[in-house]
Amino acid sequence: MARITIRTTRANPPASDCEERMSVLSFSLSCMSRFSRLSIILAGLGLTAALGLTACERVPLLAPTGTVINLTLASDVAALNSSVDVIAVLIENGGTSGTGTGTSSSTTAAGTPVQNGTVVSFTTTIGTIEPAEAKTQNGRVNVKLVTGGQSGKATITAYSGGAKSTAQITIGAAAVDHILTTASPANLSSSGGSTTISARVEDVSGNGLVGIPVQFTSTKGTLSASTVNTNSNGVATTTLSTTVAADVTATVGAKTSKVTVNVATRASVTVTGPTSTVS
């Protein structure tokens, strides 16, 4: 009777391609006819192809050794509840370009773009990356950082195979450098009245920051709103109603700014009666 021994060995595939992923089948056949031997060989080839396709489907295409990831962001700062483009360019045997933050990315560095379909994964310490995993096209991947209601400095990481790159972005109130507070009008009549208090929140470059909560307080009078988010120009406004002079302070985190609203002094009237001389 024929004795058949089938031994299968799964090769450990390289991360960057599907070569040599096919399982190896060896057959020890004895006392077999040519027809039987051919049937076993054909069956083995079919099993090998099936195993190879399964392996190629399950193992992602990752960046090969020596790949450099150039990671850039569309902005150095981000508002709360907003999104910012994140760009990763993967170059085989390439060199880094830039500092990890900026407005653009390029594939002109030394080396060549990685193979199309190379999988790149992303993480962030604040917010989320959408999608968290993407495949390259001409060595390039575009995803988005989506911020929520948390302020702070986020670290974004892109990695594929043994290649990794990080970039940082400042989110929300953490990006505030100073506040400019004004009152319009700054001087009220002697009977008092209302004035609009505006606080513009800016980063270190003087850009208005959107969606930043500003807290207003006043030494006198009443405010129409004590907490207001900045608009598209980085400005938050409230209304002060008062009959006496007041100082209004705008606060964001540890940053504060103050404006004084003056009220004119009422004119005093002195009435002097007639004088008479008694003799």
Residue, then its C-alpha position, 0 to 999 in steps of 0.5 A: m500500500a502506498r505511504i504518503t508523507i506531507r510536510t508543510t512549512r510556512a516561510n516567514p515573509p518579509a514585510s515589504d513584499c509577498e515574495e517567498r510567502m508560499s508554503v513549501l510542500s514536500f512529498s515522500l512517495s513510494c510505490m506510486s504510479r505516475f498518475s497517482r504521483l501527478s495527482i498528489i503534486l497538482a493537489g499540493l500546488g493548489l494548497t500552496a497557492a491558497l496558503g500563499l494568497t491567504a498570507c499575502e492578504r493578511v500581511p500588510l505591505l510595510a516600509p522597507t529598511g532604510t525608509v525615511i518618513n517626512l511628516t508635516l502638518a498644515s498648521d502649527v496650531a489648531a482650534l478646538n473642535s477643528s481639523v488639520d491636514v497631516i501629510a506623510v511622505l515615505i522615501e526609501n534610502g531618503g533623508t529628512s526635510g524640515t522640522g516636522t511642522g510646516t505647510s507642505s511636504s515634498t517627495t524630492a528628497a534623495g531616494t525613491p518613494v516607497q511602493n504604492g500601497t505601503v501601509v502607514s499608521f498614525t497616533t496622536t496624544i490629543g484628538t484623533i487621526e482619521p483615518a488612523e491607517a492609510k496606504t501610500q500613493n506615489g510615496r504620499v499619505n494624507v490624513k487629518l487630525v481631528t481635535g475635540g475640546q481638549s487643549g494642549k500640545a499634541t504629538i503625532t506619530a507616523y510609522s511603517g515597518g521600522a520607520k517612524s516620524t513625529a510632529q507636534i501641534t498646539i491645540g486650543a488655549a495652549a496656543v494663546d500668547h496674549i489677549l487684546t481687550t478693548a471697550s467701545p465706547a470706553n467713556l460713558s456719560s455721567s448717567g452711565g450706559s452700556t459698552t461693548i467689551s471685545a477680547r481678541v485672542e492671538d498666538v505668538s505670531g499675532n494670528g486670531l485663535v478660533g473657538i477659545p473660551v474667554q472668561f470676562t469679569s468686571t469690578k462694577g456693573t453687569l456683563s451680558a455674558s461671562t464666558v464667550n468663545t472667540n469667533s472666526n477672527g479670534v474675538a470674543t465680545t460681551t456687553l457691560s452695563t454700568t453707572v460707575a467706572a469699571d475695570v473689565t478683565a478677559t482671561v484665557g488660562a493663565k493669560t489676562s488682559k484688562v480695560t477700564v470703562n470711564v463714567a463722566t463725573r456729574a456736574s455739581v450745582t451750588v445754589t447761593g441765596p441772597t445776602s442782606t445786611v442788617s443794621 
